[in-house]
Amino acid sequence: MLTNIMYVTIHVTDQDRALEFYTDGLGLEKRLDIPGPDGRFLTVGVPDGTVRILNLANEIVLPTVPTADESCCCT
């Protein structure tokens, strides 16, 4: 049975913008902000709460919509 959640990971394209949204917009507090060789480790959480939201920088690649020529159609 699940008894505790420590981190929830959310991939974001802009960590500074995400930090502003979670702190100024939602009222969460910054917990950790550690730069490292593989990127920035940034977490936010509810004041006095135990769950942390981990904001990982990640380039989001959106799927492309196939054109009519690329679609698989029955002929």
N, C-alpha and C positions, 0 to 999 in steps of 0.2 A: 504494500500500500504506500502511496506517495504521501510523505509527511512534511516535505519542505521543498521550496524552490528557491534557489540562490540567484541565478541569472536567467534573464530572457534576452536573447540576442536579436537585434534588429540591424539589418544592413542598410546603411545610409550613404548617399553620395556626397554629403557635406556635413562633417561632424560639428562644425561651429554652428551651422544653421540648425541642426538637430538639437544641439545643446540649448540654444536660445528658445526653441519651440518647447522643449520639455521643462525648462526652468521658468522662463517668463510666461509662457502660454499655459502650461499645465500645473505649475507650482511645485514641480519636483525639485530636488536638490542635487547638485553635482556631488558625486561620491569620490570617484577616482578619475584622474586625468593624467595619464603617464605616457610620455612619448617614448618610442622605442625604435629599434632598427627595422622592425617589420611593420611599423605603423603605430598609431596612437590607440591606447587602451582607455576608453572613456565610458564611465558608467554614471547613471543617474538613478534616483530612487525616491520613493515617498518618504518625507521626513519621519523619522523614528520607525520606518518599516525595514523589513529584512530582505525584500526582493530588490534586485538591482537590474536595470535595463542596460545592457551592453550595446553601445552604438559602434558598430564596426564600419569603417569606410570600405566601400565596395562599389566598383563600377557596375551599374545595372545595365544589362544588355536586354533590351526588350525584344520579344520575338517578332519576326516579320510576318506580315500577312501575305500568303502566296497570291500571285497574280492568276488570272484566268488560265494563262498558258501553263503555269506550274501546278495548278490544281489537278487532283486526280478525279477524272470524270468518267462516267460510263458512256461509251459511244455505241 
